[in-house]
Amino acid sequence: MSETNFKPLFDYIDQSVKELLELIASKEDFEKLQNSLGALAKRFDRYKP
């Protein structure tokens, strides 16, 4: 019975997952965006005619 070497396939999958994780924003990034948008909304509320 021949043994198939799956290591290259698993290496490819691991590398692909790492690249995808670099593209996805972290929880901290979302919190910073949320805080920035909240501050911007408050500024607009103050200048309402």
N, CA, C and O atoms as CSV, one atom per row, in Angstrom:
chain,resi,resn,atom,element,x,y,z
A,1,MET,N,N,0.849,-1.171,0.000
A,1,MET,CA,C,0.000,0.000,0.000
A,1,MET,C,C,0.899,1.240,0.000
A,1,MET,O,O,1.792,1.371,0.837
A,2,SER,N,N,0.652,2.138,-0.943
A,2,SER,CA,C,1.482,3.336,-1.015
A,2,SER,C,C,0.950,4.401,-0.064
A,2,SER,O,O,-0.255,4.523,0.160
A,3,GLU,N,N,1.866,5.150,0.475
A,3,GLU,CA,C,1.482,6.221,1.397
A,3,GLU,C,C,1.513,7.539,0.637
A,3,GLU,O,O,2.513,7.873,0.002
A,4,THR,N,N,0.423,8.282,0.700
A,4,THR,CA,C,0.332,9.573,0.029
A,4,THR,C,C,0.834,10.658,0.971
A,4,THR,O,O,0.487,10.696,2.152
A,5,ASN,N,N,1.647,11.526,0.424
A,5,ASN,CA,C,2.198,12.618,1.225
A,5,ASN,C,C,1.270,13.832,1.120
A,5,ASN,O,O,1.221,14.494,0.083
A,6,PHE,N,N,0.548,14.113,2.183
A,6,PHE,CA,C,-0.386,15.229,2.202
A,6,PHE,C,C,0.233,16.507,2.756
A,6,PHE,O,O,-0.438,17.538,2.809
A,7,LYS,N,N,1.498,16.461,3.168
A,7,LYS,CA,C,2.131,17.620,3.770
A,7,LYS,C,C,2.090,18.856,2.871
A,7,LYS,O,O,1.779,19.936,3.374
A,8,PRO,N,N,2.384,18.763,1.580
A,8,PRO,CA,C,2.295,19.972,0.734
A,8,PRO,C,C,0.888,20.572,0.700
A,8,PRO,O,O,0.727,21.792,0.675
A,9,LEU,N,N,-0.105,19.726,0.699
A,9,LEU,CA,C,-1.485,20.213,0.703
A,9,LEU,C,C,-1.797,20.942,2.010
A,9,LEU,O,O,-2.391,22.020,1.992
A,10,PHE,N,N,-1.402,20.363,3.134
A,10,PHE,CA,C,-1.653,20.995,4.425
A,10,PHE,C,C,-0.853,22.290,4.568
A,10,PHE,O,O,-1.335,23.259,5.154
A,11,ASP,N,N,0.364,22.305,4.035
A,11,ASP,CA,C,1.161,23.539,4.059
A,11,ASP,C,C,0.475,24.641,3.259
A,11,ASP,O,O,0.442,25.796,3.683
A,12,TYR,N,N,-0.068,24.281,2.108
A,12,TYR,CA,C,-0.781,25.249,1.274
A,12,TYR,C,C,-2.005,25.795,2.005
A,12,TYR,O,O,-2.253,27.001,1.991
A,13,ILE,N,N,-2.759,24.921,2.634
A,13,ILE,CA,C,-3.950,25.345,3.387
A,13,ILE,C,C,-3.551,26.253,4.540
A,13,ILE,O,O,-4.190,27.282,4.758
A,14,ASP,N,N,-2.513,25.898,5.280
A,14,ASP,CA,C,-2.044,26.730,6.395
A,14,ASP,C,C,-1.638,28.116,5.918
A,14,ASP,O,O,-1.978,29.114,6.554
A,15,GLN,N,N,-0.911,28.188,4.799
A,15,GLN,CA,C,-0.482,29.476,4.261
A,15,GLN,C,C,-1.686,30.300,3.813
A,15,GLN,O,O,-1.725,31.509,4.043
A,16,SER,N,N,-2.657,29.669,3.183
A,16,SER,CA,C,-3.861,30.368,2.728
A,16,SER,C,C,-4.640,30.946,3.907
A,16,SER,O,O,-5.133,32.072,3.842
A,17,VAL,N,N,-4.748,30.178,4.969
A,17,VAL,CA,C,-5.467,30.639,6.159
A,17,VAL,C,C,-4.732,31.825,6.782
A,17,VAL,O,O,-5.368,32.795,7.195
A,18,LYS,N,N,-3.411,31.759,6.853
A,18,LYS,CA,C,-2.639,32.875,7.410
A,18,LYS,C,C,-2.856,34.145,6.595
A,18,LYS,O,O,-3.015,35.226,7.162
A,19,GLU,N,N,-2.864,34.019,5.266
A,19,GLU,CA,C,-3.080,35.184,4.409
A,19,GLU,C,C,-4.478,35.757,4.599
A,19,GLU,O,O,-4.653,36.976,4.620
A,20,LEU,N,N,-5.466,34.894,4.737
A,20,LEU,CA,C,-6.835,35.373,4.962
A,20,LEU,C,C,-6.969,36.080,6.301
A,20,LEU,O,O,-7.642,37.106,6.399
A,21,LEU,N,N,-6.333,35.539,7.330
A,21,LEU,CA,C,-6.410,36.156,8.651
A,21,LEU,C,C,-5.758,37.534,8.670
A,21,LEU,O,O,-6.168,38.401,9.442
A,22,GLU,N,N,-4.751,37.746,7.830
A,22,GLU,CA,C,-4.125,39.062,7.751
A,22,GLU,C,C,-5.061,40.082,7.118
A,22,GLU,O,O,-4.959,41.275,7.404
A,23,LEU,N,N,-5.970,39.627,6.260
A,23,LEU,CA,C,-6.899,40.531,5.577
A,23,LEU,C,C,-8.106,40.888,6.439
A,23,LEU,O,O,-8.726,41.933,6.241
A,24,ILE,N,N,-8.433,40.036,7.380
A,24,ILE,CA,C,-9.611,40.243,8.218
A,24,ILE,C,C,-9.262,41.191,9.362
A,24,ILE,O,O,-8.243,41.031,10.033
A,25,ALA,N,N,-10.123,42.171,9.567
A,25,ALA,CA,C,-9.895,43.125,10.655
A,25,ALA,C,C,-10.083,42.439,12.007
A,25,ALA,O,O,-10.908,41.537,12.155
A,26,SER,N,N,-9.310,42.880,12.972
A,26,SER,CA,C,-9.397,42.305,14.314
A,26,SER,C,C,-10.522,42.977,15.106
A,26,SER,O,O,-11.102,43.972,14.672
A,27,LYS,N,N,-10.805,42.418,16.253
A,27,LYS,CA,C,-11.835,42.982,17.133
A,27,LYS,C,C,-11.451,44.394,17.552
A,27,LYS,O,O,-12.306,45.275,17.640
A,28,GLU,N,N,-10.157,44.606,17.810
A,28,GLU,CA,C,-9.688,45.934,18.203
A,28,GLU,C,C,-9.887,46.939,17.066
A,28,GLU,O,O,-10.230,48.096,17.310
A,29,ASP,N,N,-9.669,46.496,15.827
A,29,ASP,CA,C,-9.888,47.386,14.679
A,29,ASP,C,C,-11.349,47.820,14.598
A,29,ASP,O,O,-11.641,48.990,14.349
A,30,PHE,N,N,-12.267,46.875,14.808
A,30,PHE,CA,C,-13.686,47.206,14.775
A,30,PHE,C,C,-14.064,48.150,15.914
A,30,PHE,O,O,-14.874,49.058,15.729
A,31,GLU,N,N,-13.477,47.934,17.090
A,31,GLU,CA,C,-13.771,48.818,18.224
A,31,GLU,C,C,-13.276,50.232,17.954
A,31,GLU,O,O,-13.960,51.199,18.287
A,32,LYS,N,N,-12.096,50.364,17.356
A,32,LYS,CA,C,-11.572,51.688,17.011
A,32,LYS,C,C,-12.475,52.377,15.999
A,32,LYS,O,O,-12.757,53.569,16.124
A,33,LEU,N,N,-12.926,51.633,15.001
A,33,LEU,CA,C,-13.825,52.195,13.995
A,33,LEU,C,C,-15.141,52.627,14.632
A,33,LEU,O,O,-15.661,53.701,14.328
A,34,GLN,N,N,-15.672,51.798,15.506
A,34,GLN,CA,C,-16.929,52.108,16.188
A,34,GLN,C,C,-16.781,53.376,17.036
A,34,GLN,O,O,-17.664,54.234,17.020
A,35,ASN,N,N,-15.688,53.500,17.767
A,35,ASN,CA,C,-15.459,54.685,18.589
A,35,ASN,C,C,-15.298,55.933,17.733
A,35,ASN,O,O,-15.806,56.998,18.085
A,36,SER,N,N,-14.600,55.810,16.623
A,36,SER,CA,C,-14.410,56.954,15.730
A,36,SER,C,C,-15.731,57.411,15.135
A,36,SER,O,O,-16.004,58.610,15.069
A,37,LEU,N,N,-16.547,56.469,14.707
A,37,LEU,CA,C,-17.844,56.829,14.139
A,37,LEU,C,C,-18.761,57.437,15.200
A,37,LEU,O,O,-19.526,58.355,14.906
A,38,GLY,N,N,-18.689,56.934,16.418
A,38,GLY,CA,C,-19.489,57.507,17.506
A,38,GLY,C,C,-19.076,58.930,17.792
A,38,GLY,O,O,-19.934,59.787,18.006
A,39,ALA,N,N,-17.774,59.209,17.804
A,39,ALA,CA,C,-17.291,60.572,18.043
A,39,ALA,C,C,-17.700,61.490,16.909
A,39,ALA,O,O,-18.078,62.636,17.149
A,40,LEU,N,N,-17.631,61.009,15.685
A,40,LEU,CA,C,-18.042,61.814,14.535
A,40,LEU,C,C,-19.536,62.119,14.589
A,40,LEU,O,O,-19.950,63.240,14.292
A,41,ALA,N,N,-20.336,61.146,14.959
A,41,ALA,CA,C,-21.783,61.363,15.070
A,41,ALA,C,C,-22.099,62.401,16.137
A,41,ALA,O,O,-22.990,63.227,15.938
A,42,LYS,N,N,-21.396,62.382,17.257
A,42,LYS,CA,C,-21.617,63.383,18.313
A,42,LYS,C,C,-21.282,64.781,17.816
A,42,LYS,O,O,-21.976,65.743,18.142
A,43,ARG,N,N,-20.209,64.894,17.020
A,43,ARG,CA,C,-19.834,66.213,16.482
A,43,ARG,C,C,-20.917,66.738,15.553
A,43,ARG,O,O,-21.231,67.928,15.584
A,44,PHE,N,N,-21.487,65.881,14.736
A,44,PHE,CA,C,-22.548,66.309,13.833
A,44,PHE,C,C,-23.806,66.677,14.609
A,44,PHE,O,O,-24.525,67.595,14.215
A,45,ASP,N,N,-24.082,65.977,15.703
A,45,ASP,CA,C,-25.259,66.301,16.515
A,45,ASP,C,C,-25.151,67.698,17.107
A,45,ASP,O,O,-26.161,68.391,17.232
A,46,ARG,N,N,-23.950,68.124,17.474
A,46,ARG,CA,C,-23.763,69.444,18.071
A,46,ARG,C,C,-24.008,70.569,17.067
A,46,ARG,O,O,-24.421,71.661,17.456
A,47,TYR,N,N,-23.764,70.322,15.802
A,47,TYR,CA,C,-23.899,71.359,14.783
A,47,TYR,C,C,-25.191,71.245,13.982
A,47,TYR,O,O,-25.279,71.733,12.856
A,48,LYS,N,N,-26.168,70.612,14.559
A,48,LYS,CA,C,-27.459,70.470,13.902
A,48,LYS,C,C,-28.143,71.845,13.853
A,48,LYS,O,O,-28.236,72.513,14.883
A,49,PRO,N,N,-28.630,72.288,12.661
A,49,PRO,CA,C,-29.287,73.615,12.566
A,49,PRO,C,C,-30.631,73.673,13.251
A,49,PRO,O,O,-31.281,74.718,13.246
